[in-house]
Amino acid sequence: MTLESHPEPALKTEHKFNFFDLFKKKPAKQVPFWSVENFRSLAILIVSVLALRWSIASPYEVPTASMEPTIKVGDRILANKLAYGFRVPFTDIIFRWAEIKHGDIIVFRYPVNPEIDYVKRVVALPGDQIQTIDDFLYINNVPLEKLATPEKSALLTDIFDKNQPKNLFEETLEGKKHWVIQNADKFQRALGGTWPPDGVPYRVPENSLFVMGDNRDNSSDSRVWKTVPISYVHGRADMILWSAWNPSKSPMGDSNFFRDLAGTKFRFYRFLSRLDTLTY
């Protein structure tokens, strides 16, 4: 009998795990540009950015001089929308965990036209009585401390509102110090330095805030259009991200990036500055 020769089966080699295989570049999967995957990624990115701006933080450019010298024309501020609570993205549902305080700088919807955002300082809370007498601010019949600081006038060299000579003061509200400016000529002061005109203190309604600009004689604020509903508050202005302005350009005029760039000046000393510690 002839024995047939049968080849032995090949031995199977086991693949050993190699840690460095994890870092080897795998061939990229070719995905068409107009693919569903790309659209999905783009949509997620857009929604995430919008949700962040709606509920967490958002930058704003300040085009007017009403908060000078604290916030100057051309400042780009960051509003902390988590300062007082959490607003559910794309809704008006708010879960509040902190109260607005005297002296806070807030970003809010303008009560006259809620499509526009304003920034002002909170000077009176619900139930407070407020008035100004001879340019001094009274809260609940107590005048705020206000000190003239002409030695700090260098702070006014790069403000936009220079139509009238200004006096610089340091005002104290609930223990917080901040700058205010007023026209040096008393005949050029808003409302003659007294508000309300009848001399009777104004009581702030419930769920409302009384706000004023630090540039007291050039600010459209609660003295003109009364109070801000608390529900209109976007958040607290905490920081200046960066600052640039063009002294020869009207802040409310037409903008042209290339035309305006030549005269633009950067205020590097204001970059990433906190608003509550900016000049102290």
C-alpha positions in Angstrom: 0.0 0.0 0.0 1.3 3.4 -0.9 1.0 6.0 1.7 -0.2 9.4 0.4 1.5 12.4 1.6 -0.8 15.1 3.1 0.6 18.5 3.7 0.3 19.6 7.4 -2.0 22.5 8.0 -0.2 25.8 8.4 0.1 27.0 12.0 -2.0 30.1 12.8 -0.1 33.0 14.2 -1.8 35.0 16.9 -1.7 38.8 16.5 0.0 40.3 19.5 -1.2 43.7 20.8 1.2 46.5 20.1 0.6 49.7 22.1 2.2 51.8 19.4 -0.4 50.6 16.9 -2.8 53.0 18.6 -0.8 55.9 17.3 -0.5 54.8 13.7 -2.3 57.0 11.2 -5.3 55.2 9.7 -6.3 55.9 6.2 -8.8 58.7 6.1 -12.3 57.9 5.0 -13.2 59.9 1.9 -16.3 61.8 2.6 -17.9 64.1 0.0 -17.9 67.8 0.9 -21.7 68.0 0.5 -22.2 64.9 2.6 -24.8 64.5 5.4 -21.9 64.0 7.9 -20.4 67.4 7.1 -23.8 69.1 7.3 -24.4 67.5 10.7 -21.1 68.6 12.0 -21.6 72.1 10.8 -25.1 72.3 12.3 -23.8 71.0 15.7 -21.1 73.7 15.6 -23.5 76.5 14.8 -26.0 75.5 17.5 -23.3 75.1 20.1 -21.9 78.6 19.4 -25.4 80.1 19.5 -26.2 78.3 22.7 -23.0 79.5 24.3 -23.8 83.1 23.3 -27.4 82.8 24.5 -26.7 81.2 27.9 -23.1 81.5 29.0 -21.2 84.5 27.7 -21.3 86.9 24.8 -19.1 89.8 23.5 -20.5 93.3 22.8 -19.0 96.3 21.1 -19.7 99.6 22.8 -20.4 102.4 20.3 -21.5 105.2 22.6 -19.9 107.4 25.3 -22.6 107.0 27.9 -20.5 104.8 30.2 -17.2 106.7 29.9 -14.7 106.7 31.4 -15.4 103.2 32.8 -16.3 101.8 29.4 -15.0 103.8 26.5 -16.1 104.0 22.9 -14.5 101.0 21.0 -14.3 98.7 24.0 -15.3 95.1 23.3 -16.8 93.8 26.6 -17.7 90.3 27.7 -21.1 89.8 29.3 -21.2 87.0 31.9 -24.6 85.5 31.4 -24.2 83.0 34.2 -23.7 85.8 36.8 -27.3 85.7 38.0 -28.6 82.4 36.6 -28.9 80.1 33.7 -31.1 80.9 30.7 -32.3 77.8 28.8 -30.9 78.2 25.3 -33.3 79.8 22.8 -36.0 80.4 25.5 -36.7 83.0 28.2 -36.8 80.4 30.9 -34.3 81.4 33.6 -33.1 79.5 36.7 -31.8 82.2 39.0 -29.1 81.7 41.7 -27.9 85.2 42.4 -29.3 88.7 42.8 -28.3 91.8 40.9 -26.5 94.2 43.2 -26.0 98.0 43.5 -23.2 99.0 41.2 -23.3 96.1 38.9 -22.7 96.9 35.2 -25.3 95.0 33.2 -26.2 94.4 29.6 -29.9 94.4 28.9 -32.6 94.9 26.3 -33.5 98.5 25.8 -37.0 98.9 27.2 -38.0 101.3 24.4 -36.8 99.0 21.7 -36.0 95.4 23.0 -34.2 94.6 19.7 -31.3 96.9 20.9 -28.9 96.0 23.7 -27.7 98.6 26.2 -25.1 98.7 28.9 -25.5 100.8 32.1 -24.7 100.7 35.8 -27.4 99.6 38.3 -27.9 102.4 40.9 -31.2 101.4 42.5 -33.0 98.1 43.1 -36.7 97.3 43.5 -38.2 99.4 46.4 -35.3 101.9 46.5 -36.1 105.6 46.4 -33.8 107.6 44.2 -33.1 111.2 43.2 -30.3 113.5 42.3 -29.8 116.9 44.1 -27.2 119.3 42.8 -25.5 116.4 40.9 -25.3 114.2 44.0 -27.1 110.8 43.8 -29.3 109.9 46.7 -30.4 106.4 47.4 -33.1 106.0 50.1 -32.4 109.6 51.2 -28.7 109.0 51.7 -26.3 110.8 49.4 -23.5 108.8 47.8 -20.0 109.8 48.6 -18.5 111.5 45.6 -14.9 112.9 45.6 -13.4 115.2 42.9 -10.2 113.6 41.5 -8.6 116.1 39.1 -5.2 114.4 39.6 -6.6 111.4 37.7 -7.7 113.5 34.7 -5.3 111.5 32.4 -8.1 108.9 32.3 -10.0 111.3 30.1 -7.4 111.7 27.4 -8.8 109.0 25.2 -12.6 109.4 25.8 -14.8 110.2 22.8 -17.1 112.7 24.5 -15.0 115.9 24.5 -17.6 118.4 23.4 -17.6 119.8 26.9 -14.8 120.0 29.5 -15.3 117.3 32.0 -14.8 116.9 35.8 -13.8 113.4 37.1 -15.2 112.0 40.3 -14.9 108.9 42.3 -18.3 107.7 43.5 -19.0 105.0 46.1 -22.1 102.9 45.8 -22.6 100.1 48.4 -18.9 100.1 49.1 -17.9 99.8 45.4 -15.9 102.7 44.0 -16.3 103.7 40.3 -15.6 106.7 38.1 -18.2 109.2 37.0 -17.8 112.3 34.8 -19.9 115.5 34.5 -19.7 118.5 32.4 -17.6 121.2 34.1 -20.1 123.9 33.0 -23.1 123.5 35.4 -25.3 125.1 32.8 -24.5 122.2 30.4 -25.5 119.5 32.9 -28.3 117.1 32.2 -31.6 118.1 33.9 -29.9 120.9 35.8 -28.3 118.4 38.2 -31.7 117.6 39.8 -34.0 114.7 39.1 -37.0 114.2 39.3 -37.7 117.8 38.4 -40.4 118.0 41.1 -37.9 117.0 43.8 -39.9 114.0 45.0 -37.8 110.8 45.2 -38.7 108.1 42.6 -39.5 104.6 44.0 -38.3 101.8 41.8 -41.1 99.3 41.0 -40.9 95.7 41.8 -39.0 93.4 39.4 -37.3 96.5 37.9 -33.9 98.2 38.0 -32.9 101.9 37.8 -29.8 102.3 35.7 -27.6 105.2 34.9 -24.5 105.9 32.7 -21.2 106.9 34.3 -21.1 109.8 31.9 -23.9 111.5 33.8 -24.5 114.4 31.4 -24.5 112.4 28.2 -26.5 109.2 29.0 -29.9 108.2 28.0 -30.9 106.1 30.9 -33.7 105.5 33.6 -33.9 109.3 34.1 -35.4 109.5 30.6 -37.1 106.2 29.9 -37.6 104.9 33.5 -36.7 101.4 34.7 -35.5 98.1 33.2 -37.5 94.9 33.8 -35.2 92.4 35.5 -36.3 89.9 32.8 -34.6 92.1 30.2 -31.1 91.6 31.8 -28.7 89.5 29.6 -25.9 89.4 32.2 -23.2 91.3 34.0 -20.4 93.1 32.1 -17.3 91.7 33.8 -14.4 92.2 31.4 -13.0 94.2 28.5 -11.7 91.8 25.9 -9.9 94.4 23.8 -10.3 98.0 22.8 -9.7 100.1 19.7 -11.1 103.4 18.4 -10.8 105.9 15.7 -10.8 109.5 17.1 -11.8 111.0 13.8 -14.7 108.7 13.2 -18.2 109.1 14.6 -19.0 105.9 16.6 -22.5 105.9 15.2 -21.5 106.7 11.6 -21.0 104.3 8.6 -18.2 101.8 9.0 -15.7 100.7 6.4 -13.0 98.4 7.8 -10.2 99.3 5.3 -11.0 103.1 5.4 -11.1 103.2 9.2 -8.1 101.0 9.8 -5.6 103.7 9.1 -6.8 105.9 12.0 -7.5 103.2 14.4 -5.7 103.2 17.8 -5.5 100.2 20.1 -5.8 100.7 23.8 -3.5 97.8 24.8 -3.7 98.8 28.5 -7.3 97.8 28.5 -7.0 94.4 26.9 -8.4 91.6 29.2 -9.1 94.1 32.0 -11.8 93.5 34.6 -14.3 96.3 34.8 -14.4 96.3 38.6 -10.6 96.8 38.9 -9.8 98.7 35.7 -8.4 102.0 37.2 -7.8 101.2 40.8 
